[in-house]
Amino acid sequence: MANQTGAAKATKAVKPGPTAVAGAGTRALDRIIHERLRLGIVSALSVNESLTFRELKKILDTTDGNLSVHARKLEEAGYIGCEKKFEGRLPRTEYRLTYSGRTALENYLTHMEALIHAMRQG
Amino acid sequence: MAAVRPIRSESPEPIGLHVQAMDNLRFIRSTMETAGSFTAVPGRGGVLMGATALFAAFAAHMSANPRAWLKVWMAEALLALAIGLGFSWRKATRNSTPLLSKPFRRFVLALAPSVFAGALLTFVLYRRGLSQLLPAMWLLLYGAGITSGGAFSVRVVPVMGMSFLALGSIATLAPLSLADLLLAIGFGGFHIVFGCVIARRYGG
């Protein structure tokens, strides 16, 4: 429960940037990855074939609850795939970036770069 | 009457969208670099390096004189370097990361001094007729380089380095007749075993 509250807080932490950015003449920003932890998950998975829950937790320095809630959101959006296995008796959850997840990250990067370029020119 | 103070302090300058965008890009890059340490060392390349080292150990053992023996191992070192670089490039391309990403640069910079020292000492010791010291020196210096390079990588890499250090220590005491066997265990066996672990767990 405590974890879920933490996750909810983290979700609320999304800054009001998207609306403003969308209004700045560029296409709508992907709200799913425009959140620190979800962006971190997608970025970390983009340079690895797969990462376990524990590895992602270590890389992103976050809690179990936060990571699982945000990973589930990405999974629901089809950006990452999740596979649950057993290593001996220990459960092992492995995440992979899907094709649409990689495309979403590439679009997000393009969007950010376009935004910086537009602001510099303006 | 006391002056009325505003409850809220004056808000700082609003953060520009481009500043926020740059911050996001920096975050993506640093996350990729941290996570990239899982991929910097190519596992499959290690397996291939191990396989060629086994052939080299056999060929070196069959060689007629110290000069031919050294030539075999020098050729193997160059081949291993080419395999290592080739597979690192392959892995970086497949994972869409630049080859000279921070973790890879760190690994190479930590390994390079040991490789340089090894190359120089090989030349000096061979010229002075002290070739019998070469196997232990190669294993120890390679182990030292991999251990320090692995400090920035996943745990399996420094463990591999320490295994080379342990084997190198044994080589300092072992008779010369076992030199090729020890080199086969280190450059062949360790590369294959640890390469398989890295390939299976850390993305190729």
Interface residues (C-beta under 8 A of the other chain):
Chain A: K15 G17 A20 V21 A24 R36 L39 G40 S43 A44 L45 S46 V47 N48 E49 S50 L51 E55 I59 L60 R102 L105 L109 M112 E113 L115 I116 A118 M119 R120
Chain B: G16 L17 H18 Q20 A21 M22 N24 L25 F27 I28 T31 M32 T34 A35 G36 F38 T39 N95 S96 T97 Y202 G203 G204
